[in-house]
Amino acid sequence: MLRLGAVTGRAVVSPREKGRWLLFSLTVLVVDQWTKALIEIHLPLHTYQPVAPGLFGLTHVRNAGVAFGLFSGRNTSVTLSALGILALILVAVYFALARTRDRWRMTALSLVMGGAVGNLTDRLASGAVTDFLDFHVGSHHWPSFNVADSAITVGIVLLALDVFRSLDPKTGEKNSGEKKPAEKKPAEQPEP
């Protein structure tokens, strides 16, 4: 069901149309929480289990910072939780206003929401997030991360690609998506 908003005149989408995207966000959340629980149960804290030696392994670390261990330090849990809630509200508003037919944007926002809720759940419950995916080349390690971090990162990349995709290549301005009428060529004058 589509109706026009009273103030903006923009199309308003019913919550039912957003249901599949919310289900996708919920799937990200469930997979994130399930994988973290498996690591917490089966891999002792601060241990490493190689999966592909020299490239990838599973580890169990607690991260009090944000994605990839950034800003981990003392007394950051409350601040990061508050910022996480604010960011989640902003993404949820953007999600609510986005058109469901724009699959790139809806996929991106669903990934970001599912990941944000996953990490925020951990942070509010225990003050830290469980990270367990450890990629490295030899002794050079990428900071450990989890499914939620991955979903947020992929979602942000998709949002960036969506912005570039919607730009007019000639002008660099945002393309409204509406087809413009073709320009008419001036009529040729007969030669005298």
C-alpha atoms as a printed R data frame, in Angstrom:
    type eleno elety resid chain resno      x       y       z
1   ATOM     1    CA   MET     A     1  0.000   0.000   0.000
2   ATOM     2    CA   LEU     A     2  1.389   3.366  -1.038
3   ATOM     3    CA   ARG     A     3  0.042   6.703   0.127
4   ATOM     4    CA   LEU     A     4  1.297  10.268   0.061
5   ATOM     5    CA   GLY     A     5  2.658  11.839   3.231
6   ATOM     6    CA   ALA     A     6  0.575  14.757   4.501
7   ATOM     7    CA   VAL     A     7  3.475  17.172   4.875
8   ATOM     8    CA   THR     A     8  6.046  16.117   2.310
9   ATOM     9    CA   GLY     A     9  3.887  14.760  -0.491
10  ATOM    10    CA   ARG     A    10  6.403  11.879  -0.774
11  ATOM    11    CA   ALA     A    11  5.260   8.300  -1.051
12  ATOM    12    CA   VAL     A    12  5.028   6.573   2.329
13  ATOM    13    CA   VAL     A    13  5.640   2.832   2.389
14  ATOM    14    CA   SER     A    14  3.656   0.597   4.702
15  ATOM    15    CA   PRO     A    15  5.619  -1.345   7.344
16  ATOM    16    CA   ARG     A    16  4.587  -4.600   5.662
17  ATOM    17    CA   GLU     A    17  6.657  -3.695   2.581
18  ATOM    18    CA   LYS     A    18  9.743  -3.277   4.772
19  ATOM    19    CA   GLY     A    19  9.175  -6.659   6.448
20  ATOM    20    CA   ARG     A    20 11.516  -8.689   4.277
21  ATOM    21    CA   TRP     A    21 14.294  -6.159   4.829
22  ATOM    22    CA   LEU     A    22 13.721  -6.249   8.578
23  ATOM    23    CA   LEU     A    23 13.829 -10.052   8.361
24  ATOM    24    CA   PHE     A    24 17.193  -9.761   6.599
25  ATOM    25    CA   SER     A    25 18.451  -7.511   9.447
26  ATOM    26    CA   LEU     A    26 17.150 -10.026  11.968
27  ATOM    27    CA   THR     A    27 19.002 -12.817  10.130
28  ATOM    28    CA   VAL     A    28 22.261 -10.843  10.383
29  ATOM    29    CA   LEU     A    29 21.618 -10.334  14.108
30  ATOM    30    CA   VAL     A    30 20.850 -14.027  14.723
31  ATOM    31    CA   VAL     A    31 23.914 -15.263  12.802
32  ATOM    32    CA   ASP     A    32 26.094 -12.726  14.640
33  ATOM    33    CA   GLN     A    33 24.841 -13.714  18.097
34  ATOM    34    CA   TRP     A    34 24.948 -17.445  17.287
35  ATOM    35    CA   THR     A    35 28.564 -17.345  16.042
36  ATOM    36    CA   LYS     A    36 29.669 -15.300  19.064
37  ATOM    37    CA   ALA     A    37 27.975 -17.783  21.401
38  ATOM    38    CA   LEU     A    38 29.702 -20.707  19.674
39  ATOM    39    CA   ILE     A    39 33.095 -19.037  20.111
40  ATOM    40    CA   GLU     A    40 32.391 -18.167  23.762
41  ATOM    41    CA   ILE     A    41 31.396 -21.791  24.487
42  ATOM    42    CA   HIS     A    42 34.035 -23.661  22.492
43  ATOM    43    CA   LEU     A    43 37.145 -21.455  22.406
44  ATOM    44    CA   PRO     A    44 38.709 -20.210  25.649
45  ATOM    45    CA   LEU     A    45 39.393 -16.482  25.919
46  ATOM    46    CA   HIS     A    46 42.682 -15.342  24.303
47  ATOM    47    CA   THR     A    47 43.262 -18.564  22.408
48  ATOM    48    CA   TYR     A    48 43.805 -19.055  18.686
49  ATOM    49    CA   GLN     A    49 42.746 -21.967  16.474
50  ATOM    50    CA   PRO     A    50 44.287 -21.963  12.978
51  ATOM    51    CA   VAL     A    51 41.893 -22.779  10.150
52  ATOM    52    CA   ALA     A    52 44.054 -21.898   7.122
53  ATOM    53    CA   PRO     A    53 47.603 -21.633   8.537
54  ATOM    54    CA   GLY     A    54 49.334 -18.389   7.618
55  ATOM    55    CA   LEU     A    55 46.054 -16.809   6.461
56  ATOM    56    CA   PHE     A    56 43.025 -17.297   8.711
57  ATOM    57    CA   GLY     A    57 42.095 -18.596  12.131
58  ATOM    58    CA   LEU     A    58 39.568 -18.301  14.908
59  ATOM    59    CA   THR     A    59 40.410 -16.475  18.097
60  ATOM    60    CA   HIS     A    60 38.448 -15.397  21.143
61  ATOM    61    CA   VAL     A    61 38.978 -11.804  22.229
62  ATOM    62    CA   ARG     A    62 36.791  -9.274  24.008
63  ATOM    63    CA   ASN     A    63 36.756  -5.849  22.368
64  ATOM    64    CA   ALA     A    64 35.709  -2.828  24.425
65  ATOM    65    CA   GLY     A    65 36.250  -0.525  21.407
66  ATOM    66    CA   VAL     A    66 34.423  -0.290  18.109
67  ATOM    67    CA   ALA     A    67 34.877  -2.337  14.936
68  ATOM    68    CA   PHE     A    68 38.285  -3.928  14.484
69  ATOM    69    CA   GLY     A    69 39.380  -2.917  18.004
70  ATOM    70    CA   LEU     A    70 39.444   0.810  17.299
71  ATOM    71    CA   PHE     A    71 39.089   3.138  20.303
72  ATOM    72    CA   SER     A    72 39.356   0.352  22.829
73  ATOM    73    CA   GLY     A    73 40.434   1.834  26.100
74  ATOM    74    CA   ARG     A    74 39.283   2.648  29.569
75  ATOM    75    CA   ASN     A    75 35.781   3.934  30.298
76  ATOM    76    CA   THR     A    76 34.599   3.794  26.696
77  ATOM    77    CA   SER     A    77 31.657   1.389  27.090
78  ATOM    78    CA   VAL     A    78 29.020   3.946  28.085
79  ATOM    79    CA   THR     A    79 30.173   6.476  25.482
80  ATOM    80    CA   LEU     A    80 30.333   3.897  22.706
81  ATOM    81    CA   SER     A    81 26.935   2.472  23.713
82  ATOM    82    CA   ALA     A    82 25.396   5.943  23.551
83  ATOM    83    CA   LEU     A    83 26.995   6.622  20.162
84  ATOM    84    CA   GLY     A    84 25.844   3.194  18.958
85  ATOM    85    CA   ILE     A    85 22.260   3.920  19.979
86  ATOM    86    CA   LEU     A    86 22.366   7.319  18.245
87  ATOM    87    CA   ALA     A    87 23.816   5.781  15.065
88  ATOM    88    CA   LEU     A    88 21.200   3.022  15.137
89  ATOM    89    CA   ILE     A    89 18.401   5.596  15.438
90  ATOM    90    CA   LEU     A    90 19.772   7.527  12.451
91  ATOM    91    CA   VAL     A    91 20.066   4.362  10.346
92  ATOM    92    CA   ALA     A    92 16.554   3.273  11.379
93  ATOM    93    CA   VAL     A    93 15.113   6.654  10.315
94  ATOM    94    CA   TYR     A    94 16.959   6.439   6.990
95  ATOM    95    CA   PHE     A    95 15.669   2.867   6.622
96  ATOM    96    CA   ALA     A    96 12.098   3.981   7.334
97  ATOM    97    CA   LEU     A    97 12.298   6.725   4.699
98  ATOM    98    CA   ALA     A    98 14.083   4.666   2.018
99  ATOM    99    CA   ARG     A    99 12.141   3.249  -0.916
100 ATOM   100    CA   THR     A   100 11.843  -0.536  -0.856
101 ATOM   101    CA   ARG     A   101 12.379  -0.799  -4.607
102 ATOM   102    CA   ASP     A   102 15.943   0.525  -4.146
103 ATOM   103    CA   ARG     A   103 17.522  -2.858  -3.397
104 ATOM   104    CA   TRP     A   104 21.093  -1.607  -3.043
105 ATOM   105    CA   ARG     A   105 20.141   0.892  -0.375
106 ATOM   106    CA   MET     A   106 17.771  -1.469   1.437
107 ATOM   107    CA   THR     A   107 20.373  -4.255   1.480
108 ATOM   108    CA   ALA     A   108 23.006  -1.837   2.794
109 ATOM   109    CA   LEU     A   109 20.760  -0.409   5.507
110 ATOM   110    CA   SER     A   110 19.590  -3.884   6.549
111 ATOM   111    CA   LEU     A   111 23.194  -5.056   6.922
112 ATOM   112    CA   VAL     A   112 24.158  -1.977   8.954
113 ATOM   113    CA   MET     A   113 21.096  -2.279  11.207
114 ATOM   114    CA   GLY     A   114 21.565  -6.001  11.866
115 ATOM   115    CA   GLY     A   115 25.257  -5.546  12.618
116 ATOM   116    CA   ALA     A   116 24.721  -2.472  14.777
117 ATOM   117    CA   VAL     A   117 22.070  -4.222  16.868
118 ATOM   118    CA   GLY     A   118 24.352  -7.277  17.225
119 ATOM   119    CA   ASN     A   119 27.300  -5.306  18.574
120 ATOM   120    CA   LEU     A   120 25.105  -2.991  20.645
121 ATOM   121    CA   THR     A   121 23.454  -6.027  22.263
122 ATOM   122    CA   ASP     A   122 26.866  -7.291  23.389
123 ATOM   123    CA   ARG     A   123 28.049  -3.893  24.550
124 ATOM   124    CA   LEU     A   124 24.925  -3.261  26.642
125 ATOM   125    CA   ALA     A   125 24.945  -6.795  28.092
126 ATOM   126    CA   SER     A   126 28.632  -7.048  28.987
127 ATOM   127    CA   GLY     A   127 30.452  -3.820  28.107
128 ATOM   128    CA   ALA     A   128 32.433  -5.475  25.310
129 ATOM   129    CA   VAL     A   129 31.995  -7.344  22.031
130 ATOM   130    CA   THR     A   130 33.284 -10.815  21.188
131 ATOM   131    CA   ASP     A   131 35.580 -10.802  18.145
132 ATOM   132    CA   PHE     A   132 36.800 -14.053  16.623
133 ATOM   133    CA   LEU     A   133 37.673 -13.800  12.937
134 ATOM   134    CA   ASP     A   134 41.439 -13.396  12.531
135 ATOM   135    CA   PHE     A   135 42.911 -12.816   9.065
136 ATOM   136    CA   HIS     A   136 46.637 -12.449   8.607
137 ATOM   137    CA   VAL     A   137 49.487 -12.847   6.175
138 ATOM   138    CA   GLY     A   138 52.406 -14.340   8.037
139 ATOM   139    CA   SER     A   139 52.853 -12.221  11.150
140 ATOM   140    CA   HIS     A   140 50.848  -9.240   9.822
141 ATOM   141    CA   HIS     A   141 47.395  -9.445  11.430
142 ATOM   142    CA   TRP     A   142 44.235  -7.553  10.568
143 ATOM   143    CA   PRO     A   143 42.438  -6.708  13.837
144 ATOM   144    CA   SER     A   144 40.007  -9.441  14.881
145 ATOM   145    CA   PHE     A   145 36.361  -8.846  14.048
146 ATOM   146    CA   ASN     A   146 32.968 -10.577  13.988
147 ATOM   147    CA   VAL     A   147 29.913 -11.076  11.770
148 ATOM   148    CA   ALA     A   148 28.354  -7.782  12.907
149 ATOM   149    CA   ASP     A   149 31.506  -5.830  12.007
150 ATOM   150    CA   SER     A   150 31.498  -7.515   8.592
151 ATOM   151    CA   ALA     A   151 27.829  -6.667   7.990
152 ATOM   152    CA   ILE     A   152 28.348  -3.031   8.998
153 ATOM   153    CA   THR     A   153 31.426  -2.706   6.767
154 ATOM   154    CA   VAL     A   154 29.760  -4.305   3.731
155 ATOM   155    CA   GLY     A   155 26.648  -2.176   4.319
156 ATOM   156    CA   ILE     A   156 28.662   1.056   4.419
157 ATOM   157    CA   VAL     A   157 30.544   0.083   1.244
158 ATOM   158    CA   LEU     A   158 27.210  -0.640  -0.479
159 ATOM   159    CA   LEU     A   159 25.855   2.756   0.665
160 ATOM   160    CA   ALA     A   160 28.938   4.467  -0.778
161 ATOM   161    CA   LEU     A   161 28.556   2.556  -4.052
162 ATOM   162    CA   ASP     A   162 24.873   3.522  -4.110
163 ATOM   163    CA   VAL     A   163 25.827   7.200  -3.857
164 ATOM   164    CA   PHE     A   164 28.292   6.876  -6.739
165 ATOM   165    CA   ARG     A   165 25.818   4.830  -8.733
166 ATOM   166    CA   SER     A   166 23.212   7.585  -8.436
167 ATOM   167    CA   LEU     A   167 25.538  10.342  -9.658
168 ATOM   168    CA   ASP     A   168 25.266  11.587 -13.221
169 ATOM   169    CA   PRO     A   169 28.620  10.745 -14.829
170 ATOM   170    CA   LYS     A   170 28.594  13.944 -16.902
171 ATOM   171    CA   THR     A   171 27.747  16.471 -14.182
172 ATOM   172    CA   GLY     A   172 28.634  14.656 -10.952
173 ATOM   173    CA   GLU     A   173 25.233  15.694  -9.577
174 ATOM   174    CA   LYS     A   174 22.703  13.334  -8.038
175 ATOM   175    CA   ASN     A   175 20.587  11.611 -10.635
176 ATOM   176    CA   SER     A   176 16.926  11.671  -9.659
177 ATOM   177    CA   GLY     A   177 16.308   8.422 -11.511
178 ATOM   178    CA   GLU     A   178 13.753  10.074 -13.781
179 ATOM   179    CA   LYS     A   179 14.439   9.957 -17.493
180 ATOM   180    CA   LYS     A   180 14.909  13.364 -19.009
181 ATOM   181    CA   PRO     A   181 13.356  14.095 -22.372
182 ATOM   182    CA   ALA     A   182 15.812  13.809 -25.230
183 ATOM   183    CA   GLU     A   183 17.179  17.101 -26.466
184 ATOM   184    CA   LYS     A   184 15.904  18.096 -29.873
185 ATOM   185    CA   LYS     A   185 18.454  18.870 -32.510
186 ATOM   186    CA   PRO     A   186 17.963  22.167 -34.285
187 ATOM   187    CA   ALA     A   187 16.374  21.747 -37.682
188 ATOM   188    CA   GLU     A   188 18.865  21.947 -40.490
189 ATOM   189    CA   GLN     A   189 18.507  24.957 -42.735
190 ATOM   190    CA   PRO     A   190 18.517  24.277 -46.440
191 ATOM   191    CA   GLU     A   191 21.519  25.781 -48.211
192 ATOM   192    CA   PRO     A   192 20.762  28.737 -50.477
